[in-house]
């Protein structure tokens, strides 16, 4: 059984890598929630926005440890607030804001977690119970913080990524690298939405440099 699982894993990696541009300086950062990042264009002066806390910020901690960089971290959920209230997560370089990412600013409806232990609030479907959290669109967040560009944007935002990507592309925001999880495995989200988002990113000059299952890393060509 273990051999079969290993074969499937290797086959999946081979399949995923087929769609990616080869880069020599991609590194995996983080533990429970790790992401593959092109590190050659990150330094202590980089502007990094990260959306989605959950119960683990090892990725953000790894960025701070490696590059001594400041990180703007966003998540409006009670799970995130609990996580960021832990002493080990109170790090001067990580600036946490209980605000969500969305395609527009204002109060946005979220569905409660399907798994209480995992704790992720998500984009609601028609018949879901919901709770409202404050969200901002990307350009508003950038303007508030005086940023004209983002060097690295990480999004694990449970189905809201589609409207955020559409907003980014419509406004031609200057974002250099994007790590995100697509959620077409969730009920009510079609794979077609993911394909449309990828096509939009490609048309805007992004290339895919890493993919594993639902996690993608895109870098913009200049």
Secondary structure, 3 states (H helix, E strand, C coil): CHHHHHHHHHHHHHHHHCCCCCCCCEEEECCCCCEEEEHHHCCCCCCEEEECCCCCCHHHHHHHHHHCCCEEEECCCHHHHHHHCCHHHCCCCEEEECCEECCCCEEEEEECCCCCCCCCCEECCCCCCCEEEEEECHHHHHHHHCCCCECEEEECCCCCHHHHHHHHHHCCCCECEEEEECCCCCCCCCHHHHHHHHHHHHHCCEEEEEEECCEEEEEECC
